[in-house]
Amino acid sequence: MTVTDVNDNNPEFRMPHTLNVNESAAVNSVVGLIQAEDKDVGANARLAYSLLSNSQIFSINSSSGEIKVCKALI
């Protein structure tokens, strides 16, 4: 048997992930982008983004990492 890849690398963020959002940001506007990479290959390199809390104010695209405003901030 030959093992070609194992899940031995942790994902790493490409940049700091702190965002400042203007309170006048329009609903459905993209206010940030979170990006990470995983040096594994194949299925072990797949990433899915999510928010830690169930937010009704912001949403994140699980594939792209785009963060959008879901409702008016003011």
C-alpha positions in Angstrom: 0.0 0.0 0.0 1.2 3.5 -0.8 -0.1 6.6 1.0 0.3 9.7 -1.2 -1.2 12.3 1.2 -2.3 12.5 4.8 -4.1 15.3 6.5 -0.9 16.6 8.1 -1.0 20.3 7.4 -3.3 22.8 9.2 -5.0 25.5 7.2 -3.4 28.9 7.5 -4.9 32.3 7.0 -3.3 34.3 4.2 -3.7 37.6 6.1 -5.0 38.9 9.5 -8.7 38.4 9.8 -9.9 41.5 11.6 -12.4 43.6 9.7 -13.6 47.1 10.2 -17.1 47.6 8.7 -18.6 51.1 8.1 -22.0 51.3 9.7 -23.4 52.7 6.5 -22.5 49.5 4.5 -25.4 48.5 2.3 -27.3 45.3 2.8 -25.8 42.5 0.5 -22.5 44.4 0.1 -19.3 42.5 0.5 -17.4 43.9 3.5 -14.5 41.5 3.7 -12.8 38.4 2.3 -11.3 35.7 4.5 -8.8 33.4 2.7 -6.8 30.5 4.0 -4.8 27.7 2.3 -4.1 24.2 3.2 -0.9 22.6 1.8 -2.4 19.1 1.8 -3.7 17.9 -1.6 -7.1 16.5 -2.8 -9.9 16.2 -0.2 -7.5 17.0 2.6 -6.9 20.5 1.2 -10.6 21.5 0.9 -11.7 24.4 3.0 -15.1 25.6 4.1 -15.6 28.9 5.8 -18.2 29.6 8.5 -18.9 32.1 11.3 -18.5 31.0 14.8 -21.8 32.5 16.0 -25.1 32.3 14.3 -25.1 35.9 13.0 -28.2 37.5 11.5 -26.1 40.6 10.6 -23.3 39.0 8.6 -23.0 36.0 6.3 -20.0 34.2 4.9 -19.8 32.3 1.6 -18.6 28.9 2.6 -16.6 28.5 -0.6 -15.2 31.9 -1.4 -14.9 33.4 2.1 -16.8 36.6 1.1 -18.4 38.3 4.1 -21.7 40.2 3.4 -24.0 42.4 5.3 -27.4 40.7 5.8 -29.3 43.6 7.4 -28.9 47.3 8.0 -26.3 48.1 10.6 -27.8 51.4 11.7 
